[in-house]
Amino acid sequence: MRLKKCARLRKTTDYEFVRRNAERAHTGAFVLYLTRAPQESAGAFSRFGVVASKRVGGAVARNKIKRRWREIYRTNQEVLPHCYIVLHAKRASLNTPYSELENMFLLCCQKLAVRLEKREARANKEKSSLGEKKRSPGINRQ
């Protein structure tokens, strides 16, 4: 079964958005970027994209890695947070067993989701404290 078109990141601007705004996790086999969807498409669905550079290997090796990662995402889609995810595959992805890749991926997604929640809570707290300072000027005018 294929990963649906609406569940894939396809545009360069989408990849740039994720890399610019994401929380990151590094492992020996991949670098994972995870962020919330932009406001105009928030809440609809999660989206996933894989990057495999020429450093990974030839076209056959890169496509094999991308197929493995897409399948890992597709089979675990329901347990993942609703976010945009970009995975930058490394050469070690070729030799690492599928089950190990899957476990590392799920663990990293969970950690990044927690980090993202903390970052958003911190941003909301700062926003609310700035709003309070603006509303109470300190000088009573009559």
C-alpha positions in Angstrom: 0.0 0.0 0.0 1.2 3.5 -0.8 1.5 6.6 1.3 -1.3 8.9 0.2 -0.4 12.0 -1.8 -1.9 14.3 0.8 0.3 12.7 3.5 3.6 13.5 1.7 5.6 16.7 1.7 6.3 17.5 -2.0 7.1 21.2 -2.4 10.5 22.7 -1.6 8.7 25.4 0.4 7.2 22.8 2.7 10.6 21.2 3.4 12.1 24.7 4.0 9.2 25.6 6.4 9.8 22.4 8.4 13.6 22.8 8.6 13.2 26.5 9.6 10.7 25.9 12.4 11.3 22.4 13.6 12.7 20.6 16.6 15.5 18.3 15.6 16.8 14.9 16.7 20.1 13.4 15.5 20.9 9.7 15.4 23.5 7.6 13.5 20.9 6.6 10.9 19.0 9.9 10.4 18.2 13.4 11.4 14.5 14.0 12.2 12.8 17.4 11.9 9.3 17.8 13.4 7.1 20.8 13.6 3.4 21.8 13.7 1.6 22.4 10.4 1.2 26.0 9.2 -1.9 27.8 10.4 -3.7 27.6 7.0 -3.6 23.8 7.0 -3.5 23.1 10.8 -5.3 20.1 12.1 -6.0 18.4 8.7 -3.4 15.7 8.7 0.2 14.8 9.2 2.7 15.0 6.4 6.0 13.3 5.9 9.0 13.8 3.6 12.3 11.9 3.2 15.6 13.3 2.0 18.5 11.0 0.9 21.5 12.8 -0.6 24.0 11.4 -2.9 26.3 10.8 0.1 24.0 7.9 1.0 24.8 6.0 -2.2 23.6 5.6 -5.8 20.0 5.9 -7.0 19.1 2.4 -6.0 20.4 2.8 -2.5 18.7 6.2 -2.0 15.4 4.9 -3.3 15.6 1.8 -1.1 16.1 4.0 2.0 13.3 6.3 1.1 10.9 3.3 0.6 11.8 1.9 4.0 11.3 5.2 5.7 8.0 5.9 4.0 6.8 2.4 5.0 7.8 3.0 8.6 5.9 6.2 8.6 2.8 4.7 6.9 2.5 1.8 9.3 2.9 4.0 12.4 1.0 7.0 11.2 -1.9 6.6 13.7 0.5 6.7 16.8 2.5 9.7 15.6 1.7 13.3 16.5 -0.2 15.5 14.0 2.8 17.3 12.6 5.0 17.9 9.6 8.0 15.5 9.6 11.1 15.6 7.5 13.6 12.8 7.8 17.1 13.2 6.4 18.5 9.7 5.9 22.1 8.9 6.5 24.2 6.0 5.0 23.8 4.0 8.2 20.1 3.6 7.3 21.1 1.0 4.7 22.6 -1.5 7.1 20.4 -0.9 10.2 17.6 -3.5 10.7 14.1 -2.4 9.9 12.8 -3.0 13.4 15.7 -0.9 14.9 15.0 2.0 12.5 11.3 1.8 13.4 12.0 1.9 17.2 14.5 4.8 16.8 12.0 6.7 14.7 9.1 6.3 17.1 11.3 7.3 20.1 12.6 10.4 18.3 9.1 11.4 17.3 7.9 11.1 20.9 10.8 13.1 22.3 10.4 15.9 19.7 6.6 16.1 20.3 7.3 16.7 24.0 10.0 19.3 23.1 7.6 21.0 20.7 4.9 21.2 23.4 7.3 22.8 25.8 8.5 25.3 23.3 4.9 26.3 22.4 3.9 26.6 26.1 7.0 28.8 26.7 6.0 31.0 23.7 2.4 31.3 24.9 3.6 32.2 28.4 5.9 34.9 27.0 3.2 36.2 24.7 0.7 36.5 27.6 3.2 38.2 29.9 4.0 40.7 27.1 0.3 41.4 26.7 -0.1 42.1 30.4 2.7 44.6 30.4 1.2 46.5 27.5 -2.3 46.6 29.2 -1.1 48.0 32.5 1.0 51.1 31.8 1.7 51.9 35.4 0.5 55.6 35.2 -3.1 56.2 36.0 -4.6 58.7 33.6 -7.9 60.4 34.2 
